[in-house]
Amino acid sequence: MIAIIIGAVVGGIVGFLYYRFIGCRSGTCIITGNPYISTIYWAVLGGLVANLLK
């Protein structure tokens, strides 16, 4: 369980950094145009990857 939480936290950080430095500048992109959606999306992906690697 702790691995999933760590994966989600790391994924959330990556998602926010992706939004901040690479994300969609015009705001029309669904995932990368909003910092909240980007962070949640990448946190879920991080949790899923951590679960697979566990």
N, C-alpha and C positions, 0 to 999 in steps of 0.2 A: 504494500500500500504506500509506503514511504517513497518508493521509486516512482510511482505514478505522480505523486504530489511534486516531487523534485522535477520530473519531466515537464509537468504542467507549468511550474514556475519558470523554468528555463525557457520553455516554449513561449510563454507570455512575454518574457523579456526580449526574446528574439523577435517576436511579432511587433512589439512596440518599436524596437530599433529598426526593423524593416520599414514600418510606416514612416518613421522619422527621417531616415536617410535615403530610402529607395522608393517609397510609396508613391502613389498617384498624386501628382501636384494639382490636377484640375478638380479633384474631388468627385469625379464621375465613376471611379472604380468602386465596386461594391465592397470588396474586402480591404483593399489597401488605402482607400480614401477616407476611412474613419478609424481613429486610433483605438476605440473601444472594440470594434468588430475585429480589427486586425489582431489585437492582443488576445481576445477570447478565442479566435480561430486558431492561432498558433499555439495557445495554451492547450487546447483540445488535441491538436496534432502532437504536441510534445508528450501529453499524457498517454496517448495511444501508442506512440513509438516506445515509450518507456515500458508500457505494458507488454508490448511484443518482445522487447529485449529481456524482459524479466524472466 
